[in-house]
């Protein structure tokens, strides 16, 4: 099982949607961390996402772009992405962020946008 500890493996301050929003944004997380790891999964393998280790919180723009962007740019369907993620936290305050990730992925329209590469 693969693991992404967002606070330690990516940024202690994940914020913003696009590269233009500064470091630690959702676009970089999706393209440089999450997408390559999803592409390496085999069979029923999952990625454990650790939300609360070294992070104080998340902006909605980071969560929407970082996770739901996988769906809206046509990389993977929402149900398939959710099946590949095991979102974990110990601090109960982070249940809110897990629920937001699930909501954004569920509401995203598959291949509704073209990623400007």
C-alpha positions, 0 to 999 in steps of 0.5 A: 500500500502506498502512502501520501502524508500531505504535511510531510511529503508535500507541504505543511501549508497546502493552499491554493488551486493553481501554480500561480497561487504559490507553493503547496497548491492543489495543481502541483499536488495533483500533477506531481504527487497524486496522479503519478502515484495513482498511475503506479497502482496495480489491481486493488491497491490503494493509496493511504492519504494522511490528512492531519500529520503536520498540517493545520488545515486545508483550503477548499481550492486546494482540496478541489483542485488536488483531488477532484481535478483528477476527475474533471481533467479526465484522469480517472472517474470519481468512483474509481478514484474514491475506491483507490483512496484510503483517507485517514486522520487521527484528529477528529477535526480533520473529518471535515476535510475528508468529507469535503474531499469525498464531496468534491470528487463525487460532484466533479464531472468526468473529463469536463475540462482540458488541462492546459499543459 
